[in-house]
Amino acid sequence: MVSIRLEPIGKVFKADDGNLLEILRQAGVSIRSDCGGKGICGKCKIVIVEANATFSEISEAERKNLTEEEIKSGYRLACQTTISGKSATIFIPKESKAEVRKISDLYREAKIELKPAIRKFFVKLQKPTLADNSPDYERLTRIFGEFEIPLELLRKLPKKLREADWEITATFWKNTLIDIEKGKSEECYGLAVDIGSSKIVCHLVDINSGKTVAKGYEENPQVAYGEDIVSRVTYASKSPENLKKLQKAVVDAINGIIAKLCKDAKVEKERIYEAMVVGNAVMHHLFFGIEPKYISVSPFTPAIRKGVSFSAKEIGLDICKQGVVSSLPLIAGFVGADAVANIAITGVHKEDKLSMVIDIGTNTEIILGNKDRLLACSTPSGPAFEGAHMAYGIKAVSGAIDSVRIVEGNVEYSTIDNEKPKGICGTGMIDLVAELYKNGFINRYGKFKEKESDRIIFSPTPRFVVARAEETEFGKPITVSEKDINEFLLAKAAIKAGWMLLMRKMGIDESKLEKIYLAGSFGRYINVENAKLIGLLPNIPPEKIDYAGDTAVGGAKMALLSLDVRDEMEKVVQKVEYVELSVEKDFHSVFIRAIPI
Amino acid sequence: MVSIRLEPIGKVFKADDGNLLEILRQAGVSIRSDCGGKGICGKCKIVIVEANATFSEISEAERKNLTEEEIKSGYRLACQTTISGKSATIFIPKESKAEVRKISDLYREAKIELKPAIRKFFVKLQKPTLADNSPDYERLTRIFGEFEIPLELLRKLPKKLREADWEITATFWKNTLIDIEKGKSEECYGLAVDIGSSKIVCHLVDINSGKTVAKGYEENPQVAYGEDIVSRVTYASKSPENLKKLQKAVVDAINGIIAKLCKDAKVEKERIYEAMVVGNAVMHHLFFGIEPKYISVSPFTPAIRKGVSFSAKEIGLDICKQGVVSSLPLIAGFVGADAVANIAITGVHKEDKLSMVIDIGTNTEIILGNKDRLLACSTPSGPAFEGAHMAYGIKAVSGAIDSVRIVEGNVEYSTIDNEKPKGICGTGMIDLVAELYKNGFINRYGKFKEKESDRIIFSPTPRFVVARAEETEFGKPITVSEKDINEFLLAKAAIKAGWMLLMRKMGIDESKLEKIYLAGSFGRYINVENAKLIGLLPNIPPEKIDYAGDTAVGGAKMALLSLDVRDEMEKVVQKVEYVELSVEKDFHSVFIRAIPI
């Protein structure tokens, strides 16, 4: 056993001898490792400050990824380094920390019959003779019937057929021939893509088996052009060049993921024939390069709702030359293809029982219904949940307090990556507000009660100390004020008003609600009991609440694998009644009543 | 009556007072006049050298097209000038002469119901509101139903609709939206294109009226890469770059014609929405950039037979950004879309009566049949008819002897543009051989008889003097040898064997043949009686022979204006029985018997 001290966190723990990356991971420390510990990416740099231990020799991979000077200063790649001995102090440079919480792997893999748009056929064609000199295309129609063919492929068709000596594998996307390979080729892949406003998640899917063979994610580089969606739309709408820049940024990021996934899974990019993309309406428009301006201004109108398919080449996606990029349909300007993916994977549109899907994010999308009727709405919850208006609110990044318990007046909390706390994120706030209420610190309206506790400071304004100065990264206490709690309760009220209005429109109350699916990463980490207590979620028994996990990419994968799912979703979006909350007559009164705990 | 002397030709003739361009045309003098006599192109410059006559005042159009100095020197535009008086000597500058025989204007304008692929609709859309914020595309489907939309246009759709304040003209190609204009726009044009191996002919067609508003032609610049088709295929097949070069050459030439036609007719290029292209299989493949190699080697297989439609942008054609380029289908490697156009315009596929369409060119395509059955074949006649293997054979250019009569032992001939003779072209050879035979100079096999005439030279080899040394441009006699006549009879035999075999396959003889359509420019200038005499055409009464004229571009225009015609032609090419002469058992014996006059 080695005793390891991590700096600058100051965390001390014991570990078995072994690989440092493994040791750090097991200790819950998020370290960047894009290549998955193969010594390729060079991202898992650490510095050995002092040690009473022995380390493995500097490897070839380390020499490639570290400078002479770094090596002299004690830099290593964690993935390349094994440790054995008594103790070591290890410094983790800022750039080696994985700042974004890792994507949640969990999602329901709905059982579907494979019926992909992409099909591959190996055929032996009759060679032309003087007695039978039908053109090449017509020769193929003898087997395949009439089909479409892109000009680019038609141009090369004669050569390809003859070079293959008329034994070819033909790849079709629906009824369009998109590739001709020499001889027999069965490898057939697709890409499921969820473009989130902060994260892009891709699954490389084997079309033959329906299995994900590799997955990866990348921060959405559009963040550089605006943290929130509205500022990206504003940027993109300023000029066609700006729009192109944002389009290229996201496409480049996906191409980067594709390259990595193909390498990991040993798949050729040319064997990826279709990408199925989901995302909210703005992400969708920006990805395809469609003017997004009018989504973000009243009356919030996207350019198109139905699912589209365009050539990968036109979009710039680095897959098979004649490959296709498709999207699931949208429901409305603020209920995007990601919400449709949520419907696909939860199957709410096919069930008798009344279910609700809640995807809490920058916008919270809520779907309510069953096979007979579906309602959808969107509420802007993001800023509060992402801590925008709170003194110590932060996103779900390393060091964010993500869960809180108050036990006998003492605060117990956890932080992401077990770092020293830097602030409090959405899931932490849910817990905190619920715990403050349960423990009699605040009333239903979030006002502090007169209560004896050294955690409460009443001047200059009433605040509750979540983490004391000595515990935090920056040496000052992390506090929550009445104003913060109020902001949070308003955001909660927006969501609650959303599902209350949907339930009222449906003519039901909580007792009739048979299921809640919590979609998205946020839902994955929520304390459901606390969420119910504060009124963020309808009050139904816990066994009726399901963490659906990363549903968006899962729904994209379903659509990738099944044309039936796509058809189903086109029908669903026709059927969904989109409820524009801002025009609902009694929205305001419902909202007001939704504020208290 | 004015007596006019033309220089440098030296021709003198009498004409009624009137417009000079008209007078020159009636006298058979080919003068350039690209704008059709509107005073726009400035191509019909002439010089009035001396005159005992009065001319119209210098017009505005002449001041625009002529320099001060030219006007002082007596230059006029023929189209702008009327003459009345006794006599005039007029000089025709070289640049005003039409060097390539002008395209034949004559073609049957078959009556068709307008049913174009392109349709324009002016619509006022409901503006989106919060209560009705359907996406833009779906808003359009309320009027048009589901339709396709290219990504490029979808990208701009939101802006275009709002800039037009929701009052737009939508242009559809079939079910694809290809353009959105602000407000009401009715202008709607298409382009009919015949890509010949030596000449490209375009008609700019008003889709609303079905009328040609401007036409033009240009030499096919691929000539620079090979006079004959096979050498172009050889060049193109050497590398993808070569193929691209040939593709670009013909596209550039068409773009040049488009620019000119648009200027002449005051039409914006963006208002041309579709181009319908015909041409033989090699021209078709080269235009679309499809590998043409296998058309020219046994078993002569094109890449595709059916009519295709691709985006103008992908091909590089300079019309509406989202415009479409279509082609009529081919029949076989040597019976191309131009032959299909011939069928369309003659209507042989719809009639009870048995008709034959003969299009004499580099290859001669022959169609025989009626609504019940259609046969097609192709024979390589070109080289001989274009004079390739004859000592004084030339193409149908200025100075070519294009008709011949032998009257009482004297030779009377005409030349193209009335220039001094430089050689003899195909139509001239038909006449010459027929006249030599009728006047007892040669026997059925083309051998010179022992006949007293100063026109016959027997040494070193027997030759007939068509034009004496003093008459020709180069001061030497133009003669035709037994070898030349033999070459010509072989070419004739190839054509005759073609239609004989078709007739035999159809089970008919000449007496059952109810119509012959002579297609193409060549057919326009043939002396039918002589052609029948030598066996080039079946021997049927002259009233049953029709000059169909420039049928290819006419057929393209029909297809441009009618989807029904396109459907019809797809069915026709399925039905046509292509007869590959080289595999017909008795082709050789039929051919041998077809040689004698």
HADDOCK unambig.tbl for C-alpha pairs under 7 A between the chains (distance, minus, plus):
assign (segid A and resid 128 and name CA) (segid B and resid 299 and name CA) 6.63 0.50 0.50
assign (segid A and resid 129 and name CA) (segid B and resid 299 and name CA) 5.41 0.50 0.50
assign (segid A and resid 130 and name CA) (segid B and resid 298 and name CA) 6.92 0.50 0.50
assign (segid A and resid 130 and name CA) (segid B and resid 299 and name CA) 4.67 0.50 0.50
assign (segid A and resid 133 and name CA) (segid B and resid 299 and name CA) 5.89 0.50 0.50
assign (segid A and resid 133 and name CA) (segid B and resid 300 and name CA) 6.76 0.50 0.50
assign (segid A and resid 133 and name CA) (segid B and resid 301 and name CA) 5.57 0.50 0.50
assign (segid A and resid 134 and name CA) (segid B and resid 301 and name CA) 6.38 0.50 0.50
assign (segid A and resid 135 and name CA) (segid B and resid 301 and name CA) 5.18 0.50 0.50
assign (segid A and resid 135 and name CA) (segid B and resid 302 and name CA) 4.79 0.50 0.50
assign (segid A and resid 135 and name CA) (segid B and resid 303 and name CA) 5.12 0.50 0.50
assign (segid A and resid 135 and name CA) (segid B and resid 304 and name CA) 5.08 0.50 0.50
assign (segid A and resid 135 and name CA) (segid B and resid 305 and name CA) 6.02 0.50 0.50
assign (segid A and resid 136 and name CA) (segid B and resid 302 and name CA) 6.63 0.50 0.50
assign (segid A and resid 136 and name CA) (segid B and resid 303 and name CA) 4.74 0.50 0.50
assign (segid A and resid 136 and name CA) (segid B and resid 304 and name CA) 5.88 0.50 0.50
assign (segid A and resid 137 and name CA) (segid B and resid 303 and name CA) 5.93 0.50 0.50
assign (segid A and resid 137 and name CA) (segid B and resid 304 and name CA) 4.90 0.50 0.50
assign (segid A and resid 138 and name CA) (segid B and resid 304 and name CA) 6.50 0.50 0.50
assign (segid A and resid 138 and name CA) (segid B and resid 305 and name CA) 6.96 0.50 0.50
assign (segid A and resid 151 and name CA) (segid B and resid 310 and name CA) 6.81 0.50 0.50
assign (segid A and resid 154 and name CA) (segid B and resid 290 and name CA) 6.56 0.50 0.50
assign (segid A and resid 155 and name CA) (segid B and resid 289 and name CA) 5.98 0.50 0.50
assign (segid A and resid 155 and name CA) (segid B and resid 290 and name CA) 3.84 0.50 0.50
assign (segid A and resid 155 and name CA) (segid B and resid 291 and name CA) 5.69 0.50 0.50
assign (segid A and resid 156 and name CA) (segid B and resid 290 and name CA) 6.68 0.50 0.50
assign (segid A and resid 156 and name CA) (segid B and resid 291 and name CA) 6.30 0.50 0.50
assign (segid A and resid 157 and name CA) (segid B and resid 303 and name CA) 6.90 0.50 0.50
assign (segid A and resid 158 and name CA) (segid B and resid 291 and name CA) 6.49 0.50 0.50
assign (segid A and resid 158 and name CA) (segid B and resid 303 and name CA) 5.84 0.50 0.50
assign (segid A and resid 289 and name CA) (segid B and resid 155 and name CA) 5.97 0.50 0.50
assign (segid A and resid 290 and name CA) (segid B and resid 154 and name CA) 6.56 0.50 0.50
assign (segid A and resid 290 and name CA) (segid B and resid 155 and name CA) 3.82 0.50 0.50
assign (segid A and resid 290 and name CA) (segid B and resid 156 and name CA) 6.67 0.50 0.50
assign (segid A and resid 291 and name CA) (segid B and resid 155 and name CA) 5.68 0.50 0.50
assign (segid A and resid 291 and name CA) (segid B and resid 156 and name CA) 6.29 0.50 0.50
assign (segid A and resid 291 and name CA) (segid B and resid 158 and name CA) 6.47 0.50 0.50
assign (segid A and resid 298 and name CA) (segid B and resid 130 and name CA) 6.96 0.50 0.50
assign (segid A and resid 299 and name CA) (segid B and resid 128 and name CA) 6.61 0.50 0.50
assign (segid A and resid 299 and name CA) (segid B and resid 129 and name CA) 5.43 0.50 0.50
assign (segid A and resid 299 and name CA) (segid B and resid 130 and name CA) 4.70 0.50 0.50
assign (segid A and resid 299 and name CA) (segid B and resid 133 and name CA) 5.91 0.50 0.50
assign (segid A and resid 300 and name CA) (segid B and resid 133 and name CA) 6.75 0.50 0.50
assign (segid A and resid 301 and name CA) (segid B and resid 133 and name CA) 5.58 0.50 0.50
assign (segid A and resid 301 and name CA) (segid B and resid 134 and name CA) 6.38 0.50 0.50
assign (segid A and resid 301 and name CA) (segid B and resid 135 and name CA) 5.16 0.50 0.50
assign (segid A and resid 302 and name CA) (segid B and resid 135 and name CA) 4.80 0.50 0.50
assign (segid A and resid 302 and name CA) (segid B and resid 136 and name CA) 6.63 0.50 0.50
assign (segid A and resid 303 and name CA) (segid B and resid 135 and name CA) 5.14 0.50 0.50
assign (segid A and resid 303 and name CA) (segid B and resid 136 and name CA) 4.75 0.50 0.50
assign (segid A and resid 303 and name CA) (segid B and resid 137 and name CA) 5.93 0.50 0.50
assign (segid A and resid 303 and name CA) (segid B and resid 157 and name CA) 6.89 0.50 0.50
assign (segid A and resid 303 and name CA) (segid B and resid 158 and name CA) 5.83 0.50 0.50
assign (segid A and resid 304 and name CA) (segid B and resid 135 and name CA) 5.09 0.50 0.50
assign (segid A and resid 304 and name CA) (segid B and resid 136 and name CA) 5.87 0.50 0.50
assign (segid A and resid 304 and name CA) (segid B and resid 137 and name CA) 4.88 0.50 0.50
assign (segid A and resid 304 and name CA) (segid B and resid 138 and name CA) 6.50 0.50 0.50
assign (segid A and resid 305 and name CA) (segid B and resid 135 and name CA) 6.02 0.50 0.50
assign (segid A and resid 305 and name CA) (segid B and resid 138 and name CA) 6.95 0.50 0.50
assign (segid A and resid 310 and name CA) (segid B and resid 151 and name CA) 6.82 0.50 0.50
